[in-house]
Amino acid sequence: MLLPKEIELLGIAFDASYTLMYAPGTRRHTRKCVASRCKMGQIIEVLKLCVVQRVLACKMGVPILADQLVRQGSQ
């Protein structure tokens, strides 16, 4: 069984993820997380993981986009 603060940390992760990026939900879960006695360091770590996830998605996606632009230009 998850503790309330663990549930809120997961809520932050889901709402801050690059596929959702839902700011109101991220704020709501952050407030609830603080109320559940989460440490700021825990919240920051979750947000850092979300940033890394976005960077990795861009690192993969940008070369694919560049390749497609080159292919379109040669047609």
C-alpha positions in Angstrom: 0.0 0.0 0.0 1.3 3.4 -0.9 1.6 6.2 1.6 -0.3 9.5 0.8 2.9 11.3 0.0 4.0 8.5 -2.4 0.7 8.8 -4.2 1.2 12.6 -4.5 4.7 12.2 -5.8 3.4 9.8 -8.5 0.7 12.4 -9.3 3.4 15.0 -9.8 5.4 12.7 -12.0 2.3 11.9 -14.2 1.2 15.5 -14.5 4.7 16.9 -15.1 5.6 14.2 -17.6 6.4 15.3 -21.2 3.3 13.4 -22.5 0.9 15.3 -20.3 2.5 18.5 -19.0 -0.6 19.5 -17.0 0.5 22.5 -14.9 -2.7 22.7 -12.7 -2.5 19.1 -11.7 1.3 19.4 -11.0 0.6 22.4 -8.7 -2.3 20.6 -7.0 -0.3 17.4 -6.4 2.7 19.5 -5.2 0.5 21.3 -2.6 -1.0 17.9 -1.4 2.5 16.5 -1.3 3.8 19.3 1.0 0.7 18.8 3.1 1.5 15.1 3.3 4.9 16.0 4.8 7.0 15.4 1.6 10.4 16.9 1.7 11.2 19.5 -1.0 14.1 17.4 -2.1 11.7 14.5 -2.9 9.6 16.8 -5.1 12.6 18.3 -6.8 13.9 14.8 -7.6 10.6 13.8 -9.2 10.6 17.0 -11.3 14.3 16.5 -12.3 13.4 13.0 -13.6 10.6 14.6 -15.7 13.1 17.0 -17.2 15.5 14.2 -18.0 12.7 12.4 -19.7 11.9 15.4 -21.9 15.5 15.9 -22.8 15.9 12.2 -23.8 12.7 12.5 -25.9 14.1 15.6 -27.7 17.5 13.8 -28.2 15.7 11.0 -30.0 13.1 13.1 -31.8 15.2 15.9 -33.2 17.4 13.7 -35.4 14.3 12.0 -36.7 12.8 15.3 -37.5 16.0 16.5 -39.2 16.1 13.4 -41.3 12.5 13.9 -42.4 13.2 17.5 -43.3 16.2 16.4 -45.5 14.0 13.8 -47.2 11.3 16.4 -47.9 13.8 18.8 -49.3 15.1 16.2 -51.7 11.7 15.4 -53.2 
